[in-house]
Amino acid sequence: MKKILIVDDDKSIVDVLTETLAGEDRTIRWAYDGKGALNWISKEVFDLIVCDLMMPKVHGFQILEWVRSNPGCNTTRVVILTAKSYKLDADKAKKGGADMFISKPFEIADLKEKIDKLLS
């Protein structure tokens, strides 16, 4: 069973990703801000975290840093999904250990294919 955490302050994005990534072999959790994400991450180990950057309370780079510095999360894949499309942000995400950086808007079928590959 694969565990996926979706973190975005936009409920419609969370809903679309939950519907797209759900499957019999997947458990989906979600949070609408970074603080909620850290709460989930402190209780469960996830195979994949799909995370926005610009969120209230705790932003995506802080979540990425927490995940990459926590030995219990060393196999967790992190996809940054954000409206920020600056090369500087993409570079920072990659240097911070993100497995993928995807700018919004995105093609849902393309995103699903990339995530399926990360999880296989």
Backbone as CSV, one residue per row, in Angstrom:
resi,resn,N_x,N_y,N_z,CA_x,CA_y,CA_z,C_x,C_y,C_z
1,MET,0.840,-1.179,0.000,0.000,0.000,0.000,0.886,1.243,0.000
2,LYS,0.723,2.108,-0.966,1.477,3.357,-1.061,0.715,4.451,-0.320
3,LYS,1.450,5.261,0.428,0.856,6.381,1.160,1.292,7.681,0.511
4,ILE,0.298,8.515,0.192,0.542,9.789,-0.473,-0.046,10.908,0.375
5,LEU,0.728,11.976,0.548,0.254,13.176,1.229,0.219,14.312,0.220
6,ILE,-0.937,14.949,0.096,-1.119,16.099,-0.791,-1.244,17.336,0.083
7,VAL,-0.403,18.344,-0.196,-0.377,19.554,0.621,-0.551,20.762,-0.286
8,ASP,-1.687,21.433,-0.160,-1.953,22.628,-0.954,-3.047,23.420,-0.263
9,ASP,-2.935,24.736,-0.272,-3.956,25.566,0.362,-5.152,25.813,-0.559
10,ASP,-5.098,25.292,-1.773,-6.211,25.397,-2.718,-6.984,24.073,-2.703
11,LYS,-8.183,24.108,-2.135,-8.985,22.887,-1.995,-9.249,22.212,-3.339
12,SER,-9.444,22.992,-4.396,-9.728,22.388,-5.701,-8.526,21.579,-6.208
13,ILE,-7.311,22.042,-5.936,-6.121,21.276,-6.324,-6.056,19.975,-5.517
14,VAL,-6.299,20.071,-4.230,-6.297,18.879,-3.376,-7.335,17.875,-3.878
15,ASP,-8.521,18.347,-4.200,-9.584,17.459,-4.686,-9.198,16.776,-5.999
16,VAL,-8.661,17.535,-6.952,-8.272,16.967,-8.247,-7.162,15.940,-8.072
17,LEU,-6.160,16.281,-7.267,-5.058,15.343,-7.055,-5.503,14.090,-6.309
18,THR,-6.369,14.266,-5.332,-6.880,13.105,-4.592,-7.611,12.162,-5.534
19,GLU,-8.468,12.712,-6.365,-9.222,11.884,-7.314,-8.291,11.222,-8.333
20,THR,-7.311,11.958,-8.814,-6.402,11.449,-9.841,-5.454,10.381,-9.315
21,LEU,-4.962,10.563,-8.112,-3.937,9.662,-7.586,-4.492,8.496,-6.771
22,ALA,-5.773,8.527,-6.469,-6.381,7.456,-5.671,-6.349,6.135,-6.429
23,GLY,-6.274,5.068,-5.687,-6.299,3.733,-6.264,-6.401,2.713,-5.150
24,GLU,-6.667,1.480,-5.510,-6.820,0.421,-4.512,-5.558,0.217,-3.695
25,ASP,-4.410,0.495,-4.299,-3.136,0.272,-3.616,-2.555,1.558,-3.027
26,ARG,-3.396,2.585,-2.880,-2.926,3.885,-2.390,-3.833,4.447,-1.306
27,THR,-3.191,4.997,-0.287,-3.894,5.738,0.749,-3.526,7.202,0.574
28,ILE,-4.528,8.054,0.503,-4.304,9.483,0.294,-4.662,10.238,1.565
29,ARG,-3.756,11.087,1.997,-4.011,12.039,3.084,-3.816,13.429,2.490
30,TRP,-4.336,14.444,3.161,-4.153,15.796,2.651,-4.105,16.795,3.801
31,ALA,-3.502,17.943,3.458,-3.438,19.065,4.397,-3.556,20.341,3.571
32,TYR,-4.182,21.353,4.171,-4.395,22.614,3.474,-3.383,23.684,3.874
33,ASP,-2.413,23.314,4.700,-1.323,24.226,5.038,-0.136,23.401,5.517
34,GLY,1.001,24.071,5.636,2.215,23.371,6.006,2.196,22.797,7.407
35,LYS,1.536,23.485,8.320,1.454,22.989,9.695,0.700,21.654,9.737
36,GLY,-0.389,21.576,8.990,-1.133,20.324,8.906,-0.310,19.211,8.279
37,ALA,0.511,19.577,7.281,1.380,18.591,6.636,2.389,18.035,7.629
38,LEU,3.021,18.922,8.399,4.010,18.457,9.377,3.368,17.585,10.442
39,ASN,2.118,17.870,10.765,1.389,17.024,11.710,1.251,15.606,11.148
40,TRP,0.854,15.476,9.884,0.733,14.154,9.252,2.092,13.461,9.188
41,ILE,3.123,14.208,8.743,4.450,13.622,8.544,5.046,13.136,9.864
42,SER,4.698,13.794,10.950,5.226,13.361,12.250,4.559,12.082,12.744
43,LYS,3.398,11.716,12.169,2.668,10.527,12.603,2.808,9.343,11.658
44,GLU,3.046,9.615,10.371,3.077,8.548,9.374,4.257,8.738,8.427
45,VAL,4.719,7.638,7.852,5.747,7.688,6.819,5.037,7.595,5.470
46,PHE,5.352,8.527,4.590,4.705,8.581,3.275,5.681,8.161,2.188
47,ASP,5.143,7.506,1.169,5.941,7.162,-0.001,6.141,8.386,-0.883
48,LEU,5.130,9.271,-0.882,5.163,10.447,-1.748,4.458,11.611,-1.065
49,ILE,5.059,12.780,-1.192,4.424,14.022,-0.754,4.380,14.950,-1.961
50,VAL,3.186,15.422,-2.297,3.005,16.422,-3.342,2.706,17.719,-2.611
51,CYS,3.572,18.715,-2.791,3.528,19.880,-1.917,3.622,21.194,-2.687
52,ASP,2.729,22.107,-2.368,2.783,23.477,-2.872,3.887,24.223,-2.126
53,LEU,4.360,25.326,-2.674,5.359,26.136,-1.983,4.730,27.240,-1.145
54,MET,3.821,27.991,-1.746,3.253,29.159,-1.075,2.006,28.769,-0.296
55,MET,2.190,28.605,1.018,1.085,28.210,1.885,1.179,28.959,3.204
56,PRO,0.059,29.054,3.900,0.095,29.711,5.210,0.797,28.846,6.262
57,LYS,1.302,29.499,7.269,1.899,28.890,8.468,3.286,28.314,8.218
58,VAL,3.409,27.341,7.354,4.692,26.725,7.024,4.719,26.547,5.510
59,HIS,5.756,27.073,4.845,5.768,26.968,3.387,6.444,25.677,2.922
60,GLY,6.322,25.404,1.639,6.780,24.144,1.069,8.259,23.866,1.221
61,PHE,9.105,24.912,1.135,10.535,24.682,1.325,10.844,24.219,2.739
62,GLN,10.098,24.698,3.714,10.293,24.243,5.100,9.888,22.774,5.245
63,ILE,8.821,22.392,4.580,8.390,20.989,4.617,9.457,20.108,3.962
64,LEU,9.935,20.527,2.801,10.975,19.775,2.103,12.207,19.620,2.991
65,GLU,12.626,20.692,3.625,13.787,20.635,4.512,13.551,19.673,5.673
66,TRP,12.368,19.713,6.252,12.046,18.824,7.374,12.086,17.368,6.934
67,VAL,11.481,17.084,5.785,11.451,15.708,5.279,12.870,15.211,5.004
68,ARG,13.671,16.017,4.334,15.027,15.588,3.962,15.967,15.499,5.163
69,SER,15.665,16.176,6.262,16.525,16.098,7.439,16.064,15.027,8.427
70,ASN,14.931,14.395,8.162,14.382,13.391,9.053,14.748,11.992,8.528
71,PRO,15.581,11.244,9.258,15.997,9.914,8.785,14.828,8.958,8.535
72,GLY,13.721,9.140,9.205,12.569,8.272,8.994,11.888,8.495,7.653
73,CYS,12.254,9.569,6.972,11.637,9.910,5.678,12.615,9.755,4.517
74,ASN,13.690,8.998,4.718,14.732,8.950,3.688,14.284,8.316,2.373
75,THR,13.187,7.580,2.371,12.689,7.007,1.115,11.492,7.776,0.554
76,THR,11.062,8.819,1.247,9.909,9.601,0.803,10.276,10.431,-0.426
77,ARG,9.485,10.312,-1.465,9.637,11.125,-2.672,8.870,12.421,-2.453
78,VAL,9.415,13.533,-2.957,8.753,14.829,-2.799,8.619,15.485,-4.169
79,VAL,7.378,15.843,-4.504,7.079,16.572,-5.727,6.612,17.962,-5.317
80,ILE,7.302,18.976,-5.805,6.885,20.352,-5.570,5.975,20.743,-6.730
81,LEU,4.773,21.163,-6.407,3.763,21.548,-7.388,3.342,22.969,-7.036
82,THR,3.736,23.950,-7.856,3.570,25.335,-7.447,3.292,26.279,-8.604
83,ALA,2.689,27.407,-8.278,2.472,28.465,-9.265,3.756,29.254,-9.500
84,LYS,4.732,29.085,-8.633,6.020,29.766,-8.803,6.805,29.031,-9.887
85,SER,7.095,29.723,-10.954,7.770,29.045,-12.061,9.162,29.619,-12.316
86,TYR,9.724,30.273,-11.339,11.055,30.845,-11.501,12.122,29.754,-11.426
87,LYS,13.144,29.890,-12.263,14.238,28.924,-12.268,14.903,28.867,-10.891
88,LEU,14.984,29.992,-10.219,15.581,30.048,-8.889,14.847,29.111,-7.919
89,ASP,13.502,29.100,-7.983,12.712,28.227,-7.111,12.912,26.761,-7.479
90,ALA,12.949,26.473,-8.772,13.168,25.097,-9.220,14.546,24.606,-8.778
91,ASP,15.543,25.454,-8.931,16.897,25.087,-8.506,16.958,24.860,-6.994
92,LYS,16.311,25.746,-6.239,16.303,25.611,-4.779,15.619,24.307,-4.358
93,ALA,14.519,23.973,-5.037,13.798,22.735,-4.722,14.678,21.513,-5.014
94,LYS,15.336,21.514,-6.150,16.194,20.378,-6.512,17.374,20.258,-5.559
95,LYS,18.003,21.389,-5.227,19.116,21.367,-4.279,18.655,20.916,-2.901
96,GLY,17.399,21.212,-2.564,16.848,20.812,-1.276,16.419,19.361,-1.220
97,GLY,16.444,18.676,-2.364,16.126,17.255,-2.378,14.792,16.879,-2.985
98,ALA,14.122,17.836,-3.639,12.857,17.495,-4.308,13.142,16.543,-5.468
99,ASP,12.272,15.580,-5.645,12.418,14.632,-6.741,11.899,15.201,-8.052
100,MET,10.993,16.180,-7.936,10.387,16.759,-9.121,9.855,18.145,-8.782
101,PHE,9.901,19.061,-9.749,9.371,20.409,-9.614,8.432,20.626,-10.786
102,ILE,7.151,20.867,-10.504,6.153,21.045,-11.554,5.432,22.371,-11.319
103,SER,5.353,23.171,-12.374,4.685,24.466,-12.284,3.202,24.326,-12.618
104,LYS,2.380,25.112,-11.901,0.958,25.220,-12.218,0.816,26.298,-13.283
105,PRO,-0.111,26.186,-14.185,-1.025,25.059,-14.360,-0.281,23.853,-14.939
106,PHE,-0.850,22.687,-14.722,-0.220,21.450,-15.162,-1.247,20.593,-15.871
107,GLU,-0.750,19.670,-16.672,-1.611,18.689,-17.342,-1.773,17.520,-16.387
108,ILE,-2.987,17.211,-15.988,-3.235,16.186,-14.970,-2.749,14.809,-15.426
109,ALA,-2.942,14.479,-16.705,-2.500,13.167,-17.197,-0.980,13.061,-17.148
110,ASP,-0.301,14.143,-17.485,1.160,14.174,-17.443,1.656,14.034,-16.007
111,LEU,1.030,14.757,-15.098,1.399,14.676,-13.683,1.197,13.257,-13.152
112,LYS,0.054,12.659,-13.477,-0.234,11.294,-13.014,0.816,10.309,-13.525
113,GLU,1.176,10.442,-14.783,2.186,9.552,-15.364,3.531,9.701,-14.635
114,LYS,3.937,10.932,-14.379,5.212,11.173,-13.691,5.179,10.617,-12.263
115,ILE,4.063,10.814,-11.579,3.944,10.320,-10.203,3.908,8.802,-10.167
116,ASP,3.192,8.205,-11.109,3.157,6.740,-11.186,4.575,6.173,-11.361
117,LYS,5.393,6.832,-12.173,6.779,6.388,-12.372,7.581,6.525,-11.079
118,LEU,7.379,7.632,-10.359,8.096,7.822,-9.095,7.741,6.730,-8.080
119,LEU,6.487,6.293,-8.097,6.033,5.314,-7.127,6.331,3.870,-7.515
120,SER,6.738,3.654,-8.745,6.985,2.262,-9.178,8.385,1.797,-8.824
